[in-house]
């Protein structure tokens, strides 16, 4: 099965993610969607949040309980979906055995590095993506990659968020620089 097939076959858990991935285009010049990409040959690592995780994230950023996913702005949908997928080109997609602490070699579809940290819960190894998203169902192998199910939407890595905050602070301190 392809990554898209895995998600569709488990639509009771991923219907909201599928909807967004079907709306998000690969670029402004392309009619192909991310869901189309996940149905093609390649090597993709998909950090897919389940419906509850996706809804919780959307509710928090929209400050509205049960905000309708279909009303989400395209730019936010793109941010969510493109942050959750890594295309490793001709190299094998990431399974958890490949993780090392720190930034992964390949960037996500938003051209941002994804970071991994290790933790333990009840004596079991746990993987945390970008300081906040814990993998709760790992290494779902597909013909074109792996689906790593996460308990929260993958946001910017802490490093990227810190750099952006630092740049904003500089702009405030030195507005004419």
N, C-alpha and C positions, 0 to 999 in steps of 0.2 A: 504493500500500500504506500501511497505518497503521503506527505504530511497533510495535505488538504483532505485526503480520504480519511486519515486518522481523526482529524478534527470533526469532519462531517459524520463519521460513524459514531462519534461520541458527542453529538450535537446537544444532548440534554445537559452536558457540562459546558459546552463551548459555543452555543448559538450566538451569543452577543459578540464574541471574538470573531466568529465567522462572518457575521454581518458587517463588522467594521473592516475586516480584511477584504471583503468583497466590494467595499466602497473606495478603499484607498488605492490610488493609482501609483504605479512605480515611479512616474515622473509627470511633470506637467505636459509633456509631449506624448505620453503613452496612454493608450486606452486599456492596456493590460493592468489588472489589479494585483495586489499582493496575493490574493487567493489563487489567481491564475498562476503566479510564480510558484506557489507551493504545490502546484499540481504538475510541475515540469521536472525534467531531469535536473540534477544539481546536488548540492550538499548544503542543507539548511539546518540550522539549530533554531528551534522555535521555543521561546520561553512563554508558553501560553497560559494566561490567567483564566481560571474558570469563571463562570457567570457571576458568582457571588463576589469574587475579587474584582472583576471588571466593574460591576455595578457600584461597589463600595468606593472605588477610585473615582468614578464619574460623579457620584453623589457628593464626594468630598470637594472636588474641584468646582462643581457647579453649585455647591452649597444648597442642594435641593434633594430631599429623599426620593428615591425611585425615579430619578431623572430619566426620561425616555432616551434610550441609546440611539434610536433612529433620528432624534433631534440634535444629536451631538454635532458640533461644528466639524467640518472636514479637516481642518488643521489639527484639532485635538485628536480626532480619529487617526490621522496620519502619525502623529507623535506616538500614540499608544502602540500602534501596530509596528511601525518601523523600528521602535526601540526594542521590540521583542524578538526580532529576527536577525540572525547572522548568516550571511552567505559566505561560505568558505571556498568558493570557487571550485577548483579542481581537487582541493584537499578534503579529507574526510570531515564531516560535521562533528561537532563536539558532543561527546558523551561524558558523563561525570568522571570517568577514569582519566580523561584528558585534562581535567581542570588542575590548575596550579593557582596558588593564592596570588592575587594581583590581577592585572589587566590581561584579558585574552588577546591573542595575536590579531585576530580579525575584528573589525568594527561592525556595528549593527547597520541596518539600512539607513539610519540617520547619520552615518559617518561618525559615530561616537564609540569609544572603547567601552567594553562591558567588563566589570570587575567581579571577581569571585572571592569570597571569604569562606572559611571553614568554621563550623560550630558543631557542638554536640547537643543533642536533646535526648534525655533518658539513656545516655551512653551510646547513642547511635550518631554516626557522622551525618552532618547536614551541610548543604551548600546554600550560600546566600549570594544573590545576584544584585549588584549595585547597592550594597549595604542594607537592602530592605526586603527583597523578594526571595522567599525561601522556596527551594524546589521541594515539592510535596509528592511528586510522582515522577521518578526519573527514568531516563533512557528508554523512552518509548520509541523503538527502532522502526523506521520507515524506509522505503526504498530510496528516498532522496534526503534522508537526514534523521534527526532525532527531535522528538517533542519532549521538552522538560516542562512539566506542569508546575506553575508557581502560585503561591498564595496571595500575591499582590502584583499589580501592574508594575512592569519594569520601568522605573523612571531613569532620569539621568544619573550617571555614576556620581558619587560624592565628589570626586575630583573635578568633574565638569561643572557641577553645581557650585563648588567652591570657587572655581576660576571665574564663573559668571558673576557670582556675588562680589568677588574682588574687583572685577572690571566695573561693576555698577558703583562700588564704593569709590573707585578712582574717578569716575565721571562726576560723582557728587562733590568730591573734594576739589577736583580740578576741572570745572565745567568748560573751560576755554582752552584746555590743553589739546 
